[in-house]
Amino acid sequence: MTRRQVSGGGGDVTTKGRLLLTGFDQLVRLSLRGVWVRGDIPTHAVVWAMNHHHWWDAFVSNAVLRTAGQRPTVLISDKNLESFALFNWIDAAPASDPKRALAPLRAGRTLVIMPEGRMLGAGPLGPLRSGAGRLAAQAGVPLVPVAVRVVMRGSQYAEAFIDIGSPVRA
């Protein structure tokens, strides 16, 4: 695996959104020992379908996608969107509104989705929901399987490993 520098990218968001995204990038850059990526970071619209074992997952994915010039949208449960309203500043899409989830894909942006539907402990994938494949098919974009693992390995800081699979048609 190669280490890649995580930095900003993206498109037009509100001033609050830009500040929040910059803060997320800084959080990843300063709080993790490293982010290692294997595979090609997509530079066009895809459904980024990843596991969800750690609260870092969405932050790391967002930062990595932004290094490729993407402005990803994260699909988030309505409950979490209500609890963390600041995600509205960065154009998060509520899971209950497929039209809002399709809009970024049709605009050429990536949609980050966790098909397990919730955060699970480390281990094998849980049962997958069909939404990621359905959204990719409706938007006519590839689905990219992604494995994310955040681990502590003999250092004060955690490390993130991202394995990006080959794009597939949904």
GROMACS elastic network, one bead per residue, 0.5 to 0.9 nm:
[ bonds ]
;  ai    aj funct       b0    kb
    1    36     6  0.60643   500
    1    37     6  0.60651   500
    1    38     6  0.52751   500
    1    39     6  0.86551   500
    1   161     6  0.85540   500
    1   163     6  0.88898   500
    2    35     6  0.88214   500
    2    36     6  0.57165   500
    2    37     6  0.60751   500
    2    38     6  0.67652   500
    3    34     6  0.71710   500
    3    35     6  0.61599   500
    3    37     6  0.63979   500
    3    38     6  0.88372   500
    4    34     6  0.85334   500
    4    35     6  0.68325   500
    4    36     6  0.64722   500
    4    37     6  0.69273   500
    4    64     6  0.84164   500
    4    67     6  0.87215   500
    5    29     6  0.84407   500
    5    34     6  0.87600   500
    5    35     6  0.78968   500
    5    64     6  0.84769   500
    5    67     6  0.77137   500
    6    25     6  0.71595   500
    6    28     6  0.79295   500
    6    29     6  0.67024   500
    6    35     6  0.77511   500
    6    60     6  0.88010   500
    6    63     6  0.59484   500
    6    64     6  0.58875   500
    6    65     6  0.88432   500
    6    66     6  0.78237   500
    6    67     6  0.58493   500
    7    22     6  0.86242   500
    7    25     6  0.63978   500
    7    26     6  0.83875   500
    7    29     6  0.81385   500
    7    63     6  0.65550   500
    7    64     6  0.76685   500
    7    66     6  0.67536   500
    7    67     6  0.53956   500
    8    21     6  0.78945   500
    8    22     6  0.69440   500
    8    25     6  0.67980   500
    8    63     6  0.68947   500
    8    64     6  0.87323   500
    8    65     6  0.88884   500
    8    66     6  0.53249   500
    8    67     6  0.58803   500
    8    68     6  0.87940   500
    8    69     6  0.76701   500
    9    63     6  0.86565   500
    9    65     6  0.82664   500
    9    67     6  0.58220   500
    9    68     6  0.70369   500
    9    70     6  0.62875   500
    9    71     6  0.69366   500
   10    13     6  0.86209   500
   10    65     6  0.87499   500
   10    66     6  0.58033   500
   10    67     6  0.84553   500
   10    68     6  0.84891   500
   10    69     6  0.51858   500
   10    72     6  0.77938   500
   11    69     6  0.80881   500
   11    70     6  0.74680   500
   11    71     6  0.57594   500
   12    18     6  0.83324   500
   12    71     6  0.85116   500
   13    16     6  0.79334   500
   13    17     6  0.55622   500
   13    18     6  0.60644   500
   13    89     6  0.76042   500
   13    90     6  0.66688   500
   13    91     6  0.79421   500
   14    18     6  0.61723   500
   14    19     6  0.85689   500
   14    89     6  0.68102   500
   14    90     6  0.77985   500
   15    18     6  0.50993   500
   15    19     6  0.62076   500
   15    20     6  0.85563   500
   15    89     6  0.86463   500
   16    19     6  0.51479   500
   16    20     6  0.61157   500
   16    21     6  0.86373   500
   16    86     6  0.87965   500
   16    89     6  0.62585   500
   16    90     6  0.82266   500
   17    21     6  0.60796   500
   17    22     6  0.84601   500
   17    86     6  0.83350   500
   17    87     6  0.83427   500
   17    88     6  0.82684   500
   17    91     6  0.81630   500
   18    21     6  0.51565   500
   18    22     6  0.60597   500
   18    23     6  0.84739   500
   18    89     6  0.83839   500
   18    90     6  0.76762   500
   19    22     6  0.50941   500
   19    23     6  0.60990   500
   19    24     6  0.86457   500
   20    24     6  0.61834   500
   20    25     6  0.86641   500
   20    86     6  0.82096   500
   20    87     6  0.87119   500
   20    89     6  0.77387   500
   20    90     6  0.75313   500
   21    25     6  0.61833   500
   21    26     6  0.85455   500
   21    62     6  0.85919   500
   21    63     6  0.83709   500
   21    90     6  0.73112   500
   22    25     6  0.50786   500
   22    26     6  0.61496   500
   22    27     6  0.85270   500
   23    26     6  0.50222   500
   23    27     6  0.60214   500
   23    28     6  0.86530   500
   24    28     6  0.63189   500
   24    29     6  0.85846   500
   24    59     6  0.62950   500
   24    60     6  0.85332   500
   24    62     6  0.83270   500
   24    63     6  0.73915   500
   25    28     6  0.52300   500
   25    29     6  0.60692   500
   25    30     6  0.85267   500
   25    59     6  0.76355   500
   25    60     6  0.81585   500
   25    62     6  0.81779   500
   25    63     6  0.55860   500
   25    66     6  0.89478   500
   26    30     6  0.57886   500
   26    31     6  0.79700   500
   27    30     6  0.54251   500
   27    31     6  0.55595   500
   27    32     6  0.79180   500
   27    59     6  0.83033   500
   28    31     6  0.54702   500
   28    32     6  0.57344   500
   28    33     6  0.89240   500
   28    34     6  0.85416   500
   28    35     6  0.83947   500
   28    56     6  0.82827   500
   28    59     6  0.69429   500
   28    60     6  0.63894   500
   28    63     6  0.73705   500
   29    32     6  0.61340   500
   29    33     6  0.79859   500
   29    34     6  0.76437   500
   29    35     6  0.84866   500
   29    63     6  0.88929   500
   30    33     6  0.77457   500
   31    34     6  0.87746   500
   31   157     6  0.66762   500
   31   158     6  0.76859   500
   32    35     6  0.72829   500
   32   157     6  0.54200   500
   32   158     6  0.51959   500
   32   159     6  0.55330   500
   32   160     6  0.73195   500
   33   155     6  0.80213   500
   33   156     6  0.81765   500
   33   157     6  0.51483   500
   33   158     6  0.57743   500
   33   159     6  0.52591   500
   33   160     6  0.81144   500
   34   157     6  0.85254   500
   34   158     6  0.76643   500
   34   159     6  0.50974   500
   34   160     6  0.63168   500
   34   161     6  0.84197   500
   35    60     6  0.77787   500
   35    64     6  0.84341   500
   35   159     6  0.60365   500
   35   161     6  0.59109   500
   35   162     6  0.75857   500
   36   159     6  0.79067   500
   36   160     6  0.62030   500
   36   162     6  0.61616   500
   36   163     6  0.84843   500
   37    40     6  0.82774   500
   37    41     6  0.83871   500
   37    64     6  0.83874   500
   37   160     6  0.84280   500
   37   161     6  0.60113   500
   37   163     6  0.59925   500
   37   164     6  0.74424   500
   38    41     6  0.87217   500
   38   161     6  0.79881   500
   38   162     6  0.62221   500
   38   164     6  0.60421   500
   38   165     6  0.85525   500
   39   162     6  0.83195   500
   39   163     6  0.61443   500
   39   165     6  0.64412   500
   39   166     6  0.77982   500
   40    43     6  0.89039   500
   40   164     6  0.64951   500
   40   165     6  0.80168   500
   40   166     6  0.80991   500
   41    64     6  0.76446   500
   41    65     6  0.66382   500
   41    67     6  0.85352   500
   41    68     6  0.65311   500
   41   164     6  0.72171   500
   42    45     6  0.75387   500
   42    46     6  0.72588   500
   42    48     6  0.89137   500
   42    65     6  0.73911   500
   42    68     6  0.70319   500
   42    70     6  0.82231   500
   42   110     6  0.82819   500
   42   144     6  0.85585   500
   42   167     6  0.89496   500
   43    46     6  0.86452   500
   43    65     6  0.79657   500
   43    68     6  0.56577   500
   43    69     6  0.67078   500
   43    70     6  0.63684   500
   43   109     6  0.85445   500
   43   110     6  0.85025   500
   44    70     6  0.74389   500
   44   108     6  0.59892   500
   44   109     6  0.63197   500
   44   110     6  0.69137   500
   45    70     6  0.85038   500
   45    72     6  0.89424   500
   45   104     6  0.80696   500
   45   105     6  0.55000   500
   45   106     6  0.77244   500
   45   107     6  0.78647   500
   45   111     6  0.75437   500
   45   141     6  0.64134   500
   45   142     6  0.77868   500
   46    49     6  0.89966   500
   46   105     6  0.68870   500
   46   108     6  0.81979   500
   46   109     6  0.71619   500
   46   111     6  0.64479   500
   46   112     6  0.84884   500
   46   136     6  0.71728   500
   46   141     6  0.54020   500
   46   142     6  0.51887   500
   46   143     6  0.57353   500
   46   144     6  0.66140   500
   46   167     6  0.81709   500
   47   105     6  0.77749   500
   47   110     6  0.58815   500
   47   112     6  0.60728   500
   47   113     6  0.70379   500
   47   132     6  0.66722   500
   47   133     6  0.80901   500
   47   135     6  0.76173   500
   47   136     6  0.58719   500
   47   141     6  0.71074   500
   47   142     6  0.64295   500
   47   144     6  0.59934   500
   47   145     6  0.84233   500
   48    61     6  0.89029   500
   48   110     6  0.67751   500
   48   111     6  0.59571   500
   48   113     6  0.61049   500
   48   114     6  0.82917   500
   48   132     6  0.82981   500
   48   142     6  0.87986   500
   48   143     6  0.62687   500
   48   144     6  0.50152   500
   48   145     6  0.63289   500
   48   146     6  0.66471   500
   48   164     6  0.89230   500
   49   111     6  0.83525   500
   49   112     6  0.62006   500
   49   113     6  0.50878   500
   49   114     6  0.56756   500
   49   115     6  0.63713   500
   49   132     6  0.65333   500
   49   133     6  0.87776   500
   49   143     6  0.67948   500
   49   144     6  0.59077   500
   49   145     6  0.50286   500
   49   146     6  0.58215   500
   49   147     6  0.85065   500
   50    57     6  0.85498   500
   50   112     6  0.75275   500
   50   113     6  0.64310   500
   50   114     6  0.51173   500
   50   115     6  0.69084   500
   50   116     6  0.84286   500
   50   144     6  0.82992   500
   50   145     6  0.60200   500
   50   147     6  0.55961   500
   50   148     6  0.68483   500
   51    57     6  0.81984   500
   51   113     6  0.86445   500
   51   114     6  0.56789   500
   51   115     6  0.71039   500
   51   116     6  0.67256   500
   51   119     6  0.81495   500
   51   120     6  0.85033   500
   51   125     6  0.68521   500
   51   126     6  0.86402   500
   51   145     6  0.87278   500
   51   146     6  0.69818   500
   51   147     6  0.57948   500
   51   148     6  0.63798   500
   51   149     6  0.86188   500
   52    55     6  0.77593   500
   52    56     6  0.89258   500
   52    57     6  0.62941   500
   52    58     6  0.82514   500
   52   114     6  0.61247   500
   52   115     6  0.85362   500
   52   116     6  0.72633   500
   52   117     6  0.83481   500
   52   118     6  0.68361   500
   52   120     6  0.62955   500
   52   121     6  0.83198   500
   52   122     6  0.87296   500
   52   125     6  0.88125   500
   52   147     6  0.85854   500
   52   148     6  0.74172   500
   52   149     6  0.86390   500
   53    56     6  0.85393   500
   53    57     6  0.72717   500
   53   118     6  0.86279   500
   53   119     6  0.53133   500
   53   120     6  0.50187   500
   53   121     6  0.52992   500
   53   122     6  0.55478   500
   53   123     6  0.82595   500
   53   148     6  0.78708   500
   53   149     6  0.72620   500
   53   150     6  0.81434   500
   54    57     6  0.56536   500
   54    58     6  0.86678   500
   54   119     6  0.67844   500
   54   120     6  0.77861   500
   54   121     6  0.76534   500
   54   122     6  0.81294   500
   54   148     6  0.87072   500
   54   149     6  0.77040   500
   54   150     6  0.68353   500
   55    58     6  0.70599   500
   55    59     6  0.79029   500
   55   119     6  0.78609   500
   56    59     6  0.53379   500
   56    60     6  0.60134   500
   56    61     6  0.85050   500
   56   150     6  0.72456   500
   56   160     6  0.84020   500
   57    60     6  0.53761   500
   57    61     6  0.60978   500
   57    62     6  0.85229   500
   57   148     6  0.65450   500
   57   149     6  0.77578   500
   57   150     6  0.76724   500
   57   160     6  0.84955   500
   58    61     6  0.51344   500
   58    62     6  0.59686   500
   58    63     6  0.85426   500
   58    74     6  0.75145   500
   58   112     6  0.79138   500
   59    62     6  0.52207   500
   59    63     6  0.62276   500
   59    64     6  0.86723   500
   60    63     6  0.51630   500
   60    64     6  0.61162   500
   60    65     6  0.85643   500
   60   148     6  0.86882   500
   60   160     6  0.74632   500
   60   162     6  0.87237   500
   61    64     6  0.51596   500
   61    65     6  0.60623   500
   61    66     6  0.84718   500
   61    72     6  0.87794   500
   61   112     6  0.79453   500
   61   148     6  0.82824   500
   61   162     6  0.81905   500
   62    65     6  0.52551   500
   62    66     6  0.61131   500
   62    67     6  0.88161   500
   62    70     6  0.86212   500
   62    71     6  0.79159   500
   62    72     6  0.63168   500
   62    73     6  0.83023   500
   62    74     6  0.82101   500
   62   112     6  0.82069   500
   63    66     6  0.51196   500
   63    67     6  0.65207   500
   64    67     6  0.52621   500
   64    68     6  0.71482   500
   64    70     6  0.89089   500
   65    68     6  0.53766   500
   65    69     6  0.68773   500
   65    70     6  0.54449   500
   65    71     6  0.72433   500
   65    72     6  0.67838   500
   65   110     6  0.82781   500
   66    71     6  0.59661   500
   66    72     6  0.73366   500
   67    70     6  0.71928   500
   68    71     6  0.89987   500
   70   108     6  0.89250   500
   70   109     6  0.63892   500
   70   110     6  0.69050   500
   71   104     6  0.89579   500
   71   109     6  0.62101   500
   71   110     6  0.70141   500
   72    90     6  0.89358   500
   72    91     6  0.87862   500
   72    92     6  0.87123   500
   72   104     6  0.79626   500
   72   109     6  0.59904   500
   72   111     6  0.57255   500
   72   112     6  0.66855   500
   73    90     6  0.75391   500
   73    91     6  0.62274   500
   73    92     6  0.53161   500
   73    93     6  0.66554   500
   73   101     6  0.79546   500
   73   104     6  0.68304   500
   73   105     6  0.88384   500
   73   109     6  0.74890   500
   73   110     6  0.63079   500
   73   112     6  0.60319   500
   73   113     6  0.87743   500
   74    87     6  0.88701   500
   74    90     6  0.88536   500
   74    91     6  0.79101   500
   74    92     6  0.50640   500
   74    93     6  0.61399   500
   74    94     6  0.85702   500
   74   101     6  0.85016   500
   74   110     6  0.85292   500
   74   111     6  0.58168   500
   74   113     6  0.62345   500
   74   114     6  0.89633   500
   75    92     6  0.60180   500
   75    94     6  0.58414   500
   75    95     6  0.57327   500
   75   101     6  0.67710   500
   75   111     6  0.69184   500
   75   112     6  0.60641   500
   75   113     6  0.53287   500
   75   114     6  0.77915   500
   76    79     6  0.82697   500
   76    80     6  0.65674   500
   76    81     6  0.62563   500
   76    87     6  0.88702   500
   76    92     6  0.66798   500
   76    93     6  0.61068   500
   76    94     6  0.52649   500
   76    95     6  0.55252   500
   76    96     6  0.89304   500
   76   113     6  0.77467   500
   76   114     6  0.86468   500
   77    80     6  0.52997   500
   77    81     6  0.61085   500
   77    82     6  0.85421   500
   77    93     6  0.84816   500
   77    94     6  0.58102   500
   77    95     6  0.50646   500
   77    96     6  0.74545   500
   77   117     6  0.81968   500
   77   118     6  0.86381   500
   78    82     6  0.60197   500
   78    83     6  0.85211   500
   78    93     6  0.88575   500
   78    94     6  0.54347   500
   78    95     6  0.61866   500
   78    96     6  0.67559   500
   79    82     6  0.51840   500
   79    83     6  0.62202   500
   79    84     6  0.86132   500
   80    84     6  0.58478   500
   80    85     6  0.81048   500
   81    84     6  0.51401   500
   81    85     6  0.54734   500
   81    86     6  0.80789   500
   81    87     6  0.65625   500
   81    88     6  0.75052   500
   81    92     6  0.79680   500
   81    93     6  0.85294   500
   81    94     6  0.68793   500
   82    85     6  0.54263   500
   83    86     6  0.88696   500
   84    87     6  0.61469   500
   84    88     6  0.83701   500
   85    88     6  0.56698   500
   85    89     6  0.78686   500
   86    89     6  0.54725   500
   86    90     6  0.76081   500
   87    90     6  0.54508   500
   87    91     6  0.66414   500
   87    92     6  0.56106   500
   87    93     6  0.88102   500
   88    91     6  0.50537   500
   88    92     6  0.55436   500
   88    93     6  0.80094   500
   89    92     6  0.76654   500
   92   100     6  0.87977   500
   92   101     6  0.84820   500
   93    96     6  0.85109   500
   93    97     6  0.72564   500
   93    98     6  0.83002   500
   93   100     6  0.57272   500
   93   101     6  0.54121   500
   93   111     6  0.88036   500
   94    97     6  0.56001   500
   94    98     6  0.79392   500
   94   100     6  0.72787   500
   94   101     6  0.73418   500
   95    98     6  0.68592   500
   95   100     6  0.87478   500
   95   101     6  0.75672   500
   96   100     6  0.89992   500
   97   100     6  0.55758   500
   97   101     6  0.66039   500
   97   102     6  0.89875   500
   98   102     6  0.61296   500
   98   103     6  0.86863   500
   98   131     6  0.89386   500
   98   135     6  0.76432   500
   99   102     6  0.51217   500
   99   103     6  0.62650   500
  100   103     6  0.52666   500
  100   104     6  0.75012   500
  101   104     6  0.65461   500
  101   105     6  0.74343   500
  101   111     6  0.71777   500
  101   135     6  0.76829   500
  102   105     6  0.52769   500
  102   106     6  0.62136   500
  102   107     6  0.86702   500
  102   111     6  0.82025   500
  102   135     6  0.66308   500
  102   136     6  0.84618   500
  102   138     6  0.78249   500
  102   139     6  0.63912   500
  103   106     6  0.52059   500
  103   107     6  0.62188   500
  103   108     6  0.88846   500
  103   109     6  0.86663   500
  103   139     6  0.87044   500
  104   108     6  0.64006   500
  104   109     6  0.50737   500
  104   110     6  0.67418   500
  104   111     6  0.68551   500
  105   108     6  0.52082   500
  105   109     6  0.50015   500
  105   110     6  0.58827   500
  105   111     6  0.64378   500
  105   135     6  0.87834   500
  105   136     6  0.82610   500
  105   139     6  0.63149   500
  105   140     6  0.87319   500
  105   141     6  0.75185   500
  106   109     6  0.72683   500
  106   139     6  0.62101   500
  106   140     6  0.85789   500
  106   141     6  0.87369   500
  112   132     6  0.89796   500
  113   116     6  0.89101   500
  113   117     6  0.84286   500
  113   131     6  0.86465   500
  113   132     6  0.66063   500
  114   117     6  0.57361   500
  114   118     6  0.72414   500
  114   119     6  0.84976   500
  114   128     6  0.86604   500
  114   129     6  0.88745   500
  114   132     6  0.79780   500
  115   118     6  0.80659   500
  115   126     6  0.89156   500
  115   127     6  0.82060   500
  115   128     6  0.51332   500
  115   129     6  0.52212   500
  115   130     6  0.71407   500
  115   131     6  0.69591   500
  115   132     6  0.62315   500
  116   119     6  0.75665   500
  116   120     6  0.81105   500
  116   125     6  0.73841   500
  116   126     6  0.58396   500
  116   127     6  0.59568   500
  116   129     6  0.60995   500
  117   127     6  0.87950   500
  117   128     6  0.74871   500
  117   129     6  0.68899   500
  120   123     6  0.82020   500
  120   125     6  0.83733   500
  120   126     6  0.75966   500
  121   124     6  0.88526   500
  122   125     6  0.86577   500
  122   149     6  0.82801   500
  123   126     6  0.86577   500
  125   128     6  0.78023   500
  128   131     6  0.87799   500
  129   132     6  0.74373   500
  129   133     6  0.87621   500
  130   133     6  0.57266   500
  130   134     6  0.62399   500
  130   135     6  0.87755   500
  131   135     6  0.59697   500
  131   136     6  0.84707   500
  132   135     6  0.53092   500
  132   136     6  0.61917   500
  132   137     6  0.86283   500
  132   143     6  0.74514   500
  132   170     6  0.83751   500
  133   136     6  0.51415   500
  133   137     6  0.61079   500
  133   138     6  0.85736   500
  133   142     6  0.88675   500
  133   143     6  0.67684   500
  133   169     6  0.83625   500
  134   137     6  0.51884   500
  134   138     6  0.61345   500
  134   139     6  0.86218   500
  134   170     6  0.70592   500
  135   138     6  0.51089   500
  135   139     6  0.61022   500
  135   140     6  0.83647   500
  135   141     6  0.85354   500
  135   143     6  0.89931   500
  135   170     6  0.84982   500
  136   139     6  0.52527   500
  136   140     6  0.58434   500
  136   141     6  0.51427   500
  136   142     6  0.60561   500
  136   143     6  0.59339   500
  136   169     6  0.77013   500
  136   170     6  0.59205   500
  137   141     6  0.65285   500
  137   142     6  0.78014   500
  137   143     6  0.85099   500
  137   169     6  0.73389   500
  137   170     6  0.52314   500
  138   141     6  0.79994   500
  139   142     6  0.88554   500
  140   169     6  0.82351   500
  140   170     6  0.83804   500
  141   168     6  0.89013   500
  141   169     6  0.71917   500
  141   170     6  0.80080   500
  142   167     6  0.55168   500
  142   168     6  0.53404   500
  142   170     6  0.65536   500
  143   166     6  0.86194   500
  143   167     6  0.55051   500
  143   168     6  0.52844   500
  143   169     6  0.60840   500
  143   170     6  0.61349   500
  144   164     6  0.70996   500
  144   165     6  0.60389   500
  144   166     6  0.62069   500
  144   168     6  0.63724   500
  144   169     6  0.88423   500
  145   163     6  0.85104   500
  145   164     6  0.63110   500
  145   165     6  0.51466   500
  145   166     6  0.71453   500
  145   167     6  0.71453   500
  145   168     6  0.82514   500
  146   162     6  0.69411   500
  146   163     6  0.57098   500
  146   165     6  0.58591   500
  147   161     6  0.80497   500
  147   162     6  0.57353   500
  147   163     6  0.51061   500
  147   164     6  0.66034   500
  147   165     6  0.81089   500
  148   160     6  0.71137   500
  148   161     6  0.57703   500
  148   163     6  0.65224   500
  148   164     6  0.86670   500
  149   159     6  0.82286   500
  149   160     6  0.57536   500
  149   161     6  0.52300   500
  149   162     6  0.65978   500
  149   163     6  0.87435   500
  150   158     6  0.64590   500
  150   159     6  0.55508   500
  150   161     6  0.63200   500
  150   162     6  0.87712   500
  151   157     6  0.88435   500
  151   158     6  0.53663   500
  151   159     6  0.54234   500
  151   160     6  0.65179   500
  151   161     6  0.81784   500
  152   155     6  0.65709   500
  152   156     6  0.76775   500
  152   157     6  0.66727   500
  152   159     6  0.63670   500
  153   156     6  0.83731   500
  153   157     6  0.82453   500
  153   158     6  0.71184   500
  153   159     6  0.77091   500
  154   157     6  0.85129   500
  155   158     6  0.71379   500
  155   159     6  0.89709   500
  164   167     6  0.87836   500
  165   168     6  0.88286   500
